Amino acid sequence: MNDQPIDSGADGVEQGKRLIRTGGERGLSLAERLSEHFQRLAWRSPLHNMRLKGRHPLKLIAVGEDPFFGDVERGNALLDGAVCFRGEQRSIASLDFARPDWSVAMGEYLHGFGWLRDLSSVTTRVTAAPIAEALMQRWLSAHGDKVSEPAWRADLVGRRILAWTAHAPLILSANDLVYRSSVLHALAKGARHLDRAADRVAPGPGRIAAWCGVLVAGLMIPGGDPRRSFGETGLKRALEQSMFDDGGTVGRSPWGQLDAVQLLAILANAYEARRLEPPAFVASALNRMVTALLGVCHGDRGLGSWQGCAPVSGAMIEQVVEATGVRTRPLKQAREWGYQRLNAGSTVLIIDAAPPPLARLAAGGCASTLAFELSDGPHRIVVNCGGANMATASLPNALTEGLRTTAAHSTLVLADSNSTAIHPDGSLGRGVVEVELARTESENGSRVEASHDGYVRRLGFTHRRLIALGGDGRDVRGEDMLLPADKRKRKANTPFAIRFHLAPQVEISPTADGQAAILRLPSGHLWQFRCKGGSLAFEDSIWIDGAGKPMATKQLVITGESLAGGANVSWLFHRAK
């Protein structure tokens, strides 16, 4: 990263900021993949199993607390004898951990014991404990003594330890001493596994989860002071590697950001249960993470659809932030995390002004550079399709992968191609490497001008986007430019499309001249859209909601062709009522 600040504003916005971020498309090298493969083989060896042997606790020193509400629908399904997750359902009575027949996402939900939170949110301990113990016994019989993936993947072991200790009354209430001993033995064995495996997880929420597991084990298992000291050092290192200085996580996903905030909040509660102060770096990280998280929230206080994330409700965000105890304002300019927030009046506009995440740091990253979302109070107007990493299992794989494309985001698409390549195996390839950014603030409003080089190597154009929000929040002016980046000759014009995906509740009324539209919000407010430099069309689109389900909606599409010398399209959203 190379940045030259000219002037710093009091609100974290640097006037005249020019930012150049260097990304990259390189995934794990062959040597790194081989190293991971051999490490997984080593975990199955008798030697590793011998290392995991040791005394297991007779009880926990204390019981922490999970301060977050679970999913009511999933919790009620557990009461009815079924495990449900993102459109999949399995009967508890027939659940076979030794022969998994579920998706990766369902497997992570089961092995990470996230279902304990859902179950505890809908019923009492007396009712929940038999259900939790039945599921626990099934898991122990298949994986309690056998180290294998994915059950013993380090990030899932970390999440499991946090869940077991925070919901201990649900899984340790039985009078069966053999069962209780098996649970505590698996807990201690998992902690010893994490001592050696936590640093093998890629930076991001997964590594944070692994090291939080080490620390909570050190806090809750008798004789854990050496592990606690070791864990604090490891977690500090993990946070330094998993976060940018502005508080954003390296995978650039708002859902990953929310996940990391929750992990640290549960860890802080574990310290509180022991009547100990968490390390200062934990509080510092939480403060920066929450500030960055609020920066990508809309007027309804919920998260937008970025990097595979589906929208998260404002109620959930409010509850999570309250549990952290952090009191802060939204970050307007997350320079390294890559999101720019413009707000005035009741209008909020969020821009993705960075390259996609590095291939090695995020699965399911999206080619969304220079896309934006727009909302007016509690109502969203312009959105991204979103949800690639959170869609229900019923969606076809082709559609899920399509949600990651540039065309699924509210930005310009050149020659019907992605600004960053998406490989058949799902990884991100070549494309956007540098994003140049200049932001200015004045009493008349905010202005962001940014460009990316994602189309330069293949098509010879730089995409530059200018967006300005008026001081009263009633006008959003934009301009998309295609600038020739080399001198090679082109025999044919290059087609482009600028897409504005609309929220499902927005009603469209085209104007008679075909170059504008009236957008009606559920509140009755009217926004006018007008463009110049291309042909306006109205097409079908989809939007993945907070439950991972697709909803039919519409999109505004400006089409045209760029000559060898480039192209220029201007557009305007104006609040008329």
C-alpha positions in Angstrom: 0.0 0.0 0.0 1.2 3.5 -0.8 -0.7 6.5 0.5 0.1 10.1 0.8 -2.3 11.9 3.1 -2.7 15.6 2.5 -4.9 16.5 5.4 -6.7 14.6 8.1 -10.2 15.2 9.1 -11.5 14.8 12.6 -14.0 12.1 11.5 -11.4 9.7 10.0 -11.8 11.1 6.5 -8.6 12.3 4.9 -9.3 15.2 2.5 -7.7 14.9 -0.9 -6.6 11.3 0.0 -5.0 9.4 -2.8 -4.8 5.7 -2.1 -3.1 3.0 -4.2 -3.6 -0.5 -3.0 -1.8 -3.4 -4.4 -3.8 -6.6 -4.3 -3.0 -9.9 -6.0 -4.5 -13.1 -7.4 -1.9 -15.6 -6.1 -3.3 -18.4 -4.0 -1.4 -21.0 -2.0 1.8 -22.1 -3.7 2.5 -25.8 -4.5 4.9 -26.0 -1.5 2.3 -24.4 0.8 -0.4 -26.8 -0.4 1.9 -29.8 0.1 2.8 -28.6 3.5 -0.9 -28.4 4.5 -1.5 -31.8 3.1 1.3 -33.4 5.0 0.2 -31.6 8.2 -3.3 -33.1 7.8 -1.8 -36.5 7.4 0.4 -36.0 10.5 -2.7 -35.2 12.5 -4.0 -38.7 11.7 -0.8 -40.3 12.8 -0.3 -42.3 16.1 2.4 -39.7 17.1 0.0 -36.8 17.0 -2.6 -38.9 19.0 0.0 -39.6 21.6 0.7 -35.8 21.9 -3.0 -35.2 22.5 -3.1 -37.6 25.5 -3.0 -36.2 29.0 -5.1 -35.6 32.0 -8.6 -34.4 31.5 -10.4 -32.1 33.9 -13.1 -33.3 36.3 -14.9 -30.0 35.9 -14.6 -26.5 34.5 -13.3 -23.7 36.6 -16.2 -21.4 35.5 -18.9 -21.1 32.9 -18.7 -18.2 30.5 -21.6 -16.7 28.7 -22.7 -16.4 25.1 -24.2 -12.9 24.9 -25.7 -13.4 21.5 -29.2 -14.6 20.4 -29.5 -17.6 18.1 -31.7 -18.2 15.2 -35.3 -18.9 16.4 -36.3 -20.9 13.3 -33.3 -23.2 13.7 -33.8 -23.5 17.4 -37.5 -24.5 17.0 -36.4 -27.1 14.4 -34.1 -28.6 17.0 -37.0 -28.8 19.5 -38.9 -30.7 16.7 -36.0 -33.2 16.3 -34.3 -31.8 13.3 -31.1 -29.8 12.5 -31.8 -27.1 9.8 -29.2 -24.9 8.2 -29.5 -22.8 5.0 -32.2 -24.9 3.4 -30.8 -28.3 4.6 -32.5 -30.5 7.1 -31.5 -33.7 8.9 -33.3 -35.6 11.5 -31.4 -35.8 14.8 -32.5 -39.4 15.3 -30.8 -40.5 12.0 -27.9 -38.1 12.1 -24.7 -40.1 11.3 -21.5 -38.1 11.9 -19.4 -41.0 10.6 -21.2 -40.9 7.2 -21.8 -37.2 6.4 -24.3 -36.6 3.7 -24.5 -32.8 4.1 -22.9 -29.7 2.6 -19.7 -28.0 3.8 -21.8 -25.2 5.4 -24.0 -27.7 7.3 -20.9 -29.6 8.4 -19.3 -26.5 9.9 -22.5 -25.7 11.7 -22.6 -29.2 13.2 -18.9 -29.6 14.1 -18.6 -26.0 15.4 -21.7 -26.6 17.7 -23.2 -23.2 16.6 -26.5 -25.0 17.0 -26.1 -24.7 20.8 -26.7 -21.0 20.6 -29.9 -21.5 18.6 -31.2 -24.2 20.9 -30.5 -22.1 24.1 -32.4 -19.1 22.6 -35.8 -20.9 22.3 -36.2 -23.0 25.4 -35.2 -23.7 29.0 -32.2 -25.7 30.1 -34.4 -28.5 31.3 -35.9 -28.9 27.8 -32.7 -28.2 25.8 -30.2 -30.4 27.7 -31.5 -33.8 26.5 -31.5 -32.6 22.9 -28.0 -31.2 23.2 -26.7 -34.3 25.0 -28.2 -36.6 22.3 -26.4 -34.6 19.6 -23.2 -34.5 21.6 -23.2 -38.3 22.1 -23.5 -38.8 18.4 -20.6 -36.5 17.7 -18.4 -38.1 20.4 -19.0 -41.6 19.1 -17.7 -40.6 15.7 -15.1 -37.9 16.5 -14.3 -37.8 20.2 -11.1 -39.9 19.9 -10.4 -39.7 16.1 -8.6 -36.7 14.8 -9.8 -36.0 11.2 -11.1 -33.2 9.0 -13.3 -31.4 9.0 -14.3 -32.2 12.6 -10.9 -31.4 13.9 -10.1 -28.5 11.6 -8.5 -25.9 13.9 -11.0 -23.1 13.4 -13.9 -25.5 14.1 -12.2 -26.9 17.2 -11.8 -23.3 18.4 -15.5 -22.5 17.8 -16.4 -25.8 19.5 -14.5 -25.0 22.6 -16.1 -21.5 22.8 -19.6 -23.1 22.4 -19.0 -25.9 24.9 -17.7 -23.6 27.6 -20.4 -20.9 27.0 -23.2 -23.5 26.9 -21.8 -26.0 29.4 -25.1 -26.3 31.3 -26.7 -27.8 28.2 -24.0 -30.5 27.6 -22.8 -31.2 31.1 -26.0 -31.5 33.1 -26.3 -35.3 32.8 -25.7 -37.6 35.8 -23.9 -40.1 33.5 -20.3 -39.8 34.7 -18.9 -41.6 31.7 -20.6 -39.2 29.3 -19.4 -36.2 31.3 -15.9 -37.5 31.3 -16.0 -38.1 27.6 -17.1 -34.4 27.0 -14.3 -33.0 29.2 -11.8 -35.4 27.7 -12.7 -34.2 24.2 -12.5 -30.6 25.4 -9.0 -31.1 26.8 -7.8 -33.0 23.7 -9.1 -30.3 21.5 -7.2 -27.7 23.4 -3.9 -29.7 23.0 -4.6 -30.0 19.3 -5.1 -26.3 19.0 -1.8 -25.6 20.8 -0.1 -27.0 17.7 -2.7 -26.2 14.9 -4.0 -22.7 15.6 -1.3 -21.0 13.5 -2.0 -23.3 10.6 -5.4 -21.5 9.9 -5.4 -18.8 7.2 -5.5 -15.3 8.7 -9.0 -14.0 9.3 -11.9 -15.0 11.5 -10.9 -18.7 11.3 -7.5 -18.0 12.9 -9.0 -15.7 15.5 -11.5 -18.5 16.3 -8.7 -21.0 16.8 -6.7 -18.8 19.1 -9.8 -17.8 21.1 -10.3 -21.5 21.6 -6.8 -21.8 23.0 -7.4 -18.9 25.4 -10.8 -20.0 26.6 -9.4 -23.5 27.3 -6.6 -21.9 29.3 -9.2 -19.9 31.2 -11.7 -22.7 31.9 -9.6 -25.8 32.3 -7.8 -26.2 35.7 -4.1 -25.6 35.5 -4.5 -23.6 32.3 -2.4 -20.5 33.2 0.6 -21.5 31.0 -1.8 -22.1 28.1 -3.5 -18.7 28.8 -0.2 -16.9 28.5 0.7 -18.8 25.4 -2.8 -18.1 23.9 -2.6 -14.4 24.6 0.6 -14.2 22.6 -0.9 -16.2 19.8 -4.1 -14.2 19.6 -2.3 -10.9 19.5 -0.2 -12.2 16.6 -3.4 -13.6 14.9 -5.1 -10.2 15.2 -2.2 -8.4 13.8 -2.2 -10.8 10.8 -6.0 -10.9 10.4 -6.9 -7.2 10.6 -6.0 -4.0 8.8 -5.0 -1.0 10.8 -8.5 0.5 10.2 -10.1 -2.5 11.9 -11.4 -4.4 8.9 -10.6 -8.1 8.5 -8.4 -9.2 5.6 -11.1 -11.3 3.9 -13.1 -8.0 3.4 -16.4 -9.7 4.2 -18.8 -7.8 6.5 -20.1 -11.2 7.7 -16.5 -12.2 8.5 -16.2 -8.9 10.4 -19.3 -9.6 12.4 -18.0 -13.1 13.1 -14.7 -11.8 14.4 -16.5 -9.2 16.7 -18.6 -12.0 18.2 -15.6 -14.2 18.8 -13.8 -11.5 20.7 -16.9 -10.6 22.7 -17.4 -14.2 23.8 -13.7 -14.3 24.8 -14.1 -11.2 26.8 -17.0 -12.8 28.7 -14.8 -15.8 29.5 -12.3 -13.5 31.2 -15.2 -11.8 33.0 -16.4 -15.2 34.2 -13.0 -15.7 35.8 -13.0 -12.2 37.1 -10.0 -11.3 35.1 -9.4 -8.3 32.8 -8.9 -9.3 29.1 -5.6 -8.1 27.5 -5.7 -4.4 26.4 -5.2 -5.5 22.8 -8.5 -7.4 22.8 -10.4 -4.2 23.8 -8.5 -2.2 21.2 -9.2 -4.7 18.4 -12.9 -4.8 19.3 -13.2 -1.0 19.2 -11.6 -0.8 15.8 -13.6 -3.8 14.5 -17.0 -2.4 15.6 -16.2 1.1 14.2 -15.4 -0.5 10.8 -18.4 -2.8 10.9 -20.8 0.2 11.5 -19.2 1.9 8.5 -20.8 -0.6 6.1 -24.3 -0.5 7.7 -27.2 1.2 5.9 -29.9 3.5 7.2 -31.8 0.5 8.6 -28.6 -0.3 10.6 -28.1 -3.6 8.8 -25.2 -4.8 6.7 -25.1 -4.6 2.9 -24.3 -7.4 0.4 -20.5 -7.4 0.0 -18.0 -10.2 -0.7 -20.6 -13.0 -0.5 -22.4 -11.6 2.5 -26.2 -11.5 2.6 -27.9 -8.6 4.4 -27.8 -8.8 8.2 -30.7 -7.1 10.1 -30.2 -4.0 12.0 -31.6 -5.6 15.1 -28.8 -8.2 15.0 -26.1 -5.6 14.5 -27.5 -3.5 17.4 -27.6 -6.6 19.7 -24.0 -7.6 18.8 -22.6 -4.1 19.2 -24.4 -3.7 22.6 -22.9 -7.0 23.8 -19.4 -5.7 23.0 -19.9 -2.5 25.1 -18.3 -0.4 22.4 -19.7 3.0 21.8 -18.5 4.6 18.6 -19.5 6.2 15.3 -19.4 4.5 11.9 -16.0 4.7 10.1 -16.5 6.7 7.0 -13.2 5.8 5.3 -11.9 2.3 5.8 -8.8 3.0 3.7 -7.3 -0.5 3.9 -10.5 -2.6 4.4 -11.6 -0.8 1.3 -15.1 0.6 2.0 -16.0 4.3 1.6 -19.1 5.6 3.4 -20.9 8.7 2.3 -23.9 9.9 4.3 -26.0 13.1 4.4 -29.5 13.6 5.6 -31.2 10.2 5.5 -29.1 9.0 2.6 -26.3 6.4 3.0 -24.0 5.4 0.2 -21.3 2.7 0.5 -18.6 2.0 -2.1 -16.2 -0.9 -2.6 -13.0 1.0 -3.3 -10.4 -1.8 -3.2 -9.3 -4.9 -5.0 -11.0 -8.2 -4.1 -9.4 -10.1 -1.2 -6.3 -12.1 -1.8 -7.1 -15.5 -3.1 -5.3 -17.2 -0.1 -7.3 -15.2 2.4 -10.9 -15.6 1.3 -13.0 -18.3 -0.2 -15.8 -17.1 -2.4 -14.5 -13.5 -2.9 -16.4 -11.3 -5.4 -15.3 -9.2 -8.4 -17.1 -6.2 -7.1 -14.6 -3.3 -7.3 -16.2 0.1 -7.5 -19.7 -1.2 -6.9 -22.0 0.8 -4.5 -25.1 0.4 -2.5 -27.6 3.2 -1.7 -30.3 3.6 1.0 -32.7 6.2 2.1 -33.5 5.9 5.8 -34.7 2.3 6.5 -35.2 1.5 2.8 -32.5 0.3 0.4 -32.6 1.6 -3.2 -29.5 0.3 -5.0 -28.0 -3.1 -3.8 -25.8 -5.9 -4.9 -27.3 -9.3 -5.6 -25.0 -10.7 -2.8 -25.3 -13.9 -0.8 -22.8 -16.1 -2.7 -21.4 -17.5 0.6 -24.7 -17.6 2.5 -27.3 -18.8 -0.1 -29.5 -21.7 0.7 -28.6 -25.2 -0.4 -31.5 -25.2 -2.8 -29.9 -22.7 -5.2 -28.1 -24.2 -8.2 -24.3 -24.0 -8.0 -24.2 -22.0 -11.3 -26.4 -19.3 -9.8 -24.4 -19.2 -6.5 -21.2 -18.7 -8.5 -23.0 -16.1 -10.6 -23.6 -14.0 -7.5 -19.8 -13.4 -7.3 -19.5 -11.9 -10.8 -19.1 -8.2 -11.6 -22.5 -8.3 -13.3 -24.2 -9.2 -10.0 -22.9 -5.9 -8.5 -23.9 -2.3 -9.1 -21.0 -1.2 -11.2 -19.8 -1.2 -14.8 -19.2 -4.4 -16.7 -17.0 -4.3 -19.8 -17.3 -6.8 -22.6 -19.5 -9.0 -20.4 -16.5 -10.0 -18.4 -15.5 -9.9 -14.7 -13.1 -7.1 -13.5 -11.3 -9.9 -11.6 -11.4 -13.4 -13.1 -13.2 -16.2 -11.2 -11.7 -19.6 -11.9 -13.7 -22.8 -12.4 -12.5 -24.0 -8.9 -14.0 -20.9 -7.4 -10.7 -19.0 -6.7 -10.1 -15.5 -7.8 -7.6 -15.0 -10.6 -6.0 -12.1 -12.4 -7.8 -8.7 -12.6 -7.9 -5.7 -10.3 -4.4 -5.1 -8.8 -4.5 -1.4 -8.1 -7.2 1.0 -7.1 -6.5 4.7 -7.1 -8.8 6.8 -4.8 -9.3 10.5 -4.1 -11.9 11.6 -1.6 -12.9 15.2 -0.7 -15.4 16.6 1.9 -17.0 20.0 2.0 -20.1 21.7 3.3 -21.6 21.0 -0.1 -21.2 17.2 0.2 -18.8 14.3 -0.3 -17.1 13.2 -3.4 -15.2 10.0 -4.2 -13.3 9.5 -7.4 -11.7 6.0 -7.9 -10.4 3.9 -10.7 -9.3 0.3 -11.2 -7.1 -1.6 -13.6 -9.1 -4.8 -13.8 -9.7 -4.5 -17.6 -6.4 -3.0 -18.6 -4.5 -6.2 -19.5 -7.4 -7.9 -21.3 -9.3 -5.0 -22.9 -7.0 -2.0 -22.6 -9.3 0.3 -20.5 -9.2 1.7 -17.0 -12.6 2.1 -15.3 -12.9 5.3 -13.4 -16.0 6.1 -11.3 -16.9 9.4 -9.7 -19.7 9.6 -7.1 -20.8 12.7 -5.3 -23.4 13.0 -2.6 -25.0 16.4 -2.0 -24.8 18.0 1.4 -28.6 17.5 2.0 -28.5 13.9 0.8 -31.0 14.5 -2.0 -28.7 14.1 -5.0 -26.3 11.3 -5.9 -24.4 12.2 -9.0 -22.3 9.7 -10.8 -20.0 9.4 -13.8 -18.4 6.2 -15.2 -15.5 6.6 -17.6 -13.6 4.1 -19.7 -10.1 5.5 -20.3 -7.7 3.9 -22.8 -4.7 2.5 -21.0 -2.5 1.5 -23.8 -1.8 2.4 -27.5 -2.8 -0.9 -29.1 -5.3 -0.6 -31.9 -8.8 -2.0 -31.6 -10.7 -3.1 -34.7 -14.1 -3.2 -33.0 -15.9 -1.2 -30.3 -16.1 -2.6 -26.9 -19.6 -3.1 -25.3 -20.3 -2.1 -21.7 -23.2 -2.2 -19.3 -23.6 -0.2 -16.1 -25.9 -2.1 -13.7 -27.9 -0.7 -10.8 -29.6 -3.6 -9.0 -32.6 -2.4 -7.1 -34.0 -3.6 -3.7 -37.1 -5.8 -4.1 -39.4 -3.2 -2.5 -38.5 -0.5 -5.0 -41.2 0.2 -7.7 -40.1 1.4 -11.1 -42.0 3.7 -13.4 -40.1 4.4 -16.7 -40.5 7.8 -18.2 -41.8 8.4 -21.7 -38.4 9.3 -23.2 -36.9 6.0 -22.0 -33.9 7.7 -20.4 -35.2 8.0 -16.9 -37.3 6.3 -14.3 -39.2 7.1 -11.1 -38.4 4.9 -8.1 -41.0 4.6 -5.4 -40.0 3.4 -1.9 -42.3 1.7 0.6 -42.2 5.0 2.6 -43.8 6.8 -0.3 -40.6 8.7 -1.1 -39.8 9.2 -4.8 -36.4 9.1 -6.4 -35.7 10.1 -10.0 -33.1 8.4 -12.0 -31.7 9.9 -15.2 -28.7 9.0 -17.4 -26.8 10.4 -20.4 -24.3 8.6 -22.6 -26.0 5.3 -23.1 -29.3 3.5 -23.6 -31.4 2.7 -20.5 -33.1 -0.6 -20.1 -35.1 -2.3 -17.3 -34.2 -6.0 -16.6 -35.0 -8.7 -14.1 -32.6 -9.3 -11.3 -32.4 -11.2 -8.0 -31.4 -10.3 -4.4 -30.4 -12.8 -1.7 -32.2 -11.9 1.5 -30.9 -12.3 5.1 -32.1 -15.9 5.2 -30.2 -16.8 2.0 -33.3 -17.0 -0.1 -33.5 -15.4 -3.6 -36.0 -12.6 -4.1 -37.1 -11.4 -7.6 -36.3 -7.7 -8.2 -35.3 -5.4 -11.1 -32.2 -3.6 -12.3 -31.5 -0.4 -14.3 -29.0 -1.1 -17.0 -27.2 1.5 -19.1 -25.6 0.0 -22.2 -23.4 1.3 -24.9 -20.1 0.8 -26.8 -16.7 2.3 -26.1 -14.7 3.6 -29.0 -11.0 3.2 -29.0 -10.7 6.6 -27.3 -13.0 5.6 -24.4 -16.5 6.4 -23.2 -18.3 8.6 -20.6 -21.7 8.0 -19.0 -23.3 10.3 -16.4 -26.2 9.4 -14.2 -28.2 11.0 -11.3 -30.4 9.8 -8.4 -32.5 12.7 -7.1 -34.9 12.5 -4.2 -38.0 14.3 -5.5 -40.4 13.7 -2.5 
